[in-house]
Amino acid sequence: MLFRRLAVGVLALAAAMPASAHGPSHPMSGGKPGDAARASRTIEIAATDNAFSLKSLSVKDGETVRFVIRNDGFETHEFLIGTAAEHAEHLKMMKAMLEQQKKSGRAAPAMQHDSGVMVPPGETVTFVWTFARAANPQFACDIPGHYEDGMHGAVSFGGSR
């Protein structure tokens, strides 16, 4: 129950933050949103509390992948692609938003990411990404506590498309 409140609070805070602090104007590295018609493969991922069924991922530079993320857990999860440093920075921002939400007591709608998606409990979301080489890329859930519990995996590059 505490985690559910935490996730709802994080979502509320994220939506209340200015666009410059999060979302489309706060992109992460490792590629860009892709065209579903150009996807070379589909990867189905189950998210639970707090793990992904996918542990690591090997892609080609320039490859477009369709991810189908199903949340089998009780908490909202993110599936974001970025560098290890960007995930660390994003996690700091998420923690700060949570603290701000606790102080203000305000709630707001969910946030959006260019480099990933939010997946509410019991829902399935599709996300298409075209990969580009970056230093230490990862996929991760940056909701406070989730990344720390191991909800992340390495992305490696195996050539060009």
C-alpha positions in Angstrom: 0.0 0.0 0.0 2.8 2.4 0.9 4.5 1.7 -2.5 1.2 2.4 -4.3 0.9 5.7 -2.6 4.5 6.4 -3.4 4.0 5.7 -7.1 0.8 7.8 -7.3 2.7 10.6 -5.6 5.6 10.4 -8.0 3.3 10.5 -10.9 1.4 13.5 -9.5 4.6 15.4 -8.9 6.1 14.6 -12.3 3.0 16.0 -14.0 3.2 19.2 -11.9 6.9 19.8 -12.8 7.6 22.4 -15.5 8.2 20.9 -19.0 11.8 22.0 -18.8 12.4 19.6 -15.9 10.9 16.5 -17.3 9.3 14.9 -20.3 9.8 15.7 -24.0 12.2 18.6 -23.3 14.3 16.3 -20.9 15.4 13.6 -23.4 17.8 10.8 -22.6 20.5 9.3 -24.8 20.6 6.0 -26.6 18.4 6.8 -29.5 15.0 8.3 -30.3 11.3 7.4 -30.6 11.0 5.1 -33.6 8.5 4.4 -36.4 6.6 1.2 -35.7 6.5 0.3 -39.4 10.4 0.1 -39.3 10.6 -2.2 -36.2 12.8 -5.2 -36.9 11.4 -7.1 -33.9 9.0 -7.0 -31.0 10.1 -7.7 -27.5 7.5 -8.5 -24.9 8.4 -7.5 -21.3 6.5 -8.3 -18.1 7.0 -5.7 -15.3 6.4 -6.9 -11.7 7.1 -5.3 -8.4 10.1 -4.6 -8.9 11.6 -6.5 -11.8 11.5 -6.7 -15.6 11.4 -10.1 -17.3 14.0 -8.8 -19.7 17.4 -8.8 -17.9 19.6 -7.4 -20.7 19.3 -6.4 -24.4 21.6 -6.6 -27.4 20.7 -4.3 -30.3 22.3 -3.0 -33.5 23.1 0.7 -34.0 20.2 2.2 -35.8 17.9 -0.8 -35.1 14.2 0.0 -34.4 12.6 -2.2 -31.7 8.9 -2.4 -30.7 8.6 -3.1 -26.9 5.3 -4.4 -25.5 5.5 -3.8 -21.7 2.8 -5.5 -19.6 2.6 -4.5 -15.9 1.7 -7.5 -13.9 2.5 -5.7 -10.6 0.5 -3.5 -8.3 2.7 -0.4 -8.8 3.1 1.9 -11.7 6.4 1.3 -13.6 8.5 3.2 -16.1 10.4 1.7 -19.0 13.0 4.3 -20.0 16.1 4.1 -22.1 19.1 6.2 -21.4 22.7 6.2 -20.1 23.5 5.1 -16.5 24.3 8.7 -15.7 21.0 9.9 -17.1 19.1 7.4 -15.1 20.9 8.5 -12.0 20.0 12.1 -12.7 16.4 11.2 -13.5 16.1 9.2 -10.3 17.3 12.3 -8.3 14.6 14.4 -10.0 11.9 11.8 -9.3 12.9 11.7 -5.6 12.8 15.5 -5.5 9.4 15.5 -7.1 8.2 13.0 -4.5 9.5 15.2 -1.6 7.7 18.2 -3.2 4.5 16.3 -3.5 4.7 15.3 0.2 5.1 18.9 1.1 2.4 20.3 -1.1 -0.1 17.5 -0.9 -1.1 18.1 -4.5 -1.9 15.5 -7.1 -1.8 15.8 -10.9 -2.1 13.5 -14.0 0.8 11.2 -15.2 3.9 12.5 -17.0 5.1 11.6 -20.4 8.6 10.7 -21.6 10.2 10.8 -25.1 12.6 8.1 -24.1 10.1 5.7 -22.5 6.7 5.1 -21.1 4.8 4.8 -17.9 2.8 1.6 -17.4 0.0 1.6 -14.9 -0.8 -1.6 -13.0 -2.7 -4.2 -15.1 -2.1 -2.3 -18.4 0.0 -3.0 -21.5 1.8 -0.2 -23.3 3.7 -0.3 -26.6 6.9 1.7 -27.1 9.0 1.9 -30.3 12.6 3.0 -30.1 15.4 3.5 -32.6 18.7 2.8 -30.9 21.9 4.9 -31.3 25.2 4.1 -29.7 25.7 5.8 -26.3 28.0 5.2 -23.3 26.5 2.7 -20.7 23.0 2.6 -22.1 20.3 0.9 -19.9 16.6 0.3 -19.7 15.2 1.1 -16.3 12.3 2.1 -14.1 13.4 5.3 -12.3 10.5 5.4 -9.8 12.2 5.8 -6.4 13.0 2.4 -5.0 12.4 0.4 -8.2 15.8 1.0 -9.8 17.5 0.4 -6.5 15.6 -3.0 -6.2 17.2 -4.1 -9.5 14.6 -2.9 -12.0 17.1 -2.1 -14.8 19.2 -3.9 -17.4 22.1 -3.2 -19.7 21.8 -2.5 -23.5 24.7 -3.6 -25.6 25.4 -2.8 -29.2 26.4 -5.6 -31.7 27.1 -3.9 -35.0 25.1 -1.8 -37.3 21.8 -2.4 -38.9 
